[in-house]
């Protein structure tokens, strides 16, 4: 028995580049698989820390939860109306003292000095005693007070001269309701 085989002496043209591309892609997939495996190990090592953090957050949520159920909305609205009525009876009209002093600090001219401030927040008024070496500076300050839109009235109640030649104005200010 005789077997005759005819083997091609030349290789196909794309065999070598195809084999190289297959080896490169196999190496890339191996690198990708090892990177994913490393990520899985990192996530597994971080999991206990994240679980303890989640447990702390759940404890904080449980501590912040209301101990008793809130009253019905109708009762809340009734309470809100009563509180607002009490605030109207006992509350201030106009500005608080820190707000008044802050505003005055920004509005006083350089050569005008406050001698005294008598603030009556419940009545919505203040009595300011200002002093300056010149009456023009005090007049300018009085005009600034009159131009303030949140004041209902600004009255010059007294004007006088102190011993050192300084002019003193007593100004009554009322806030709008």
Secondary structure, DSSP 8 states (H G I E B T S, - for coil): --------SS--TTHHHHHHHHHHHHHHHHHHHHHHHHHHHHHHHHHHHHHHHHHHHHHHHHHHS-SS----HHHHHHHHHHHHHHHHHHS-SS--HHHHHHHHHHHS-TTEEEEEEEEETTTTEEEEEEEES-HHHHHHHHHHHHH-TTEEEEEEEEEEE-TTS-EEEEEEEEE--
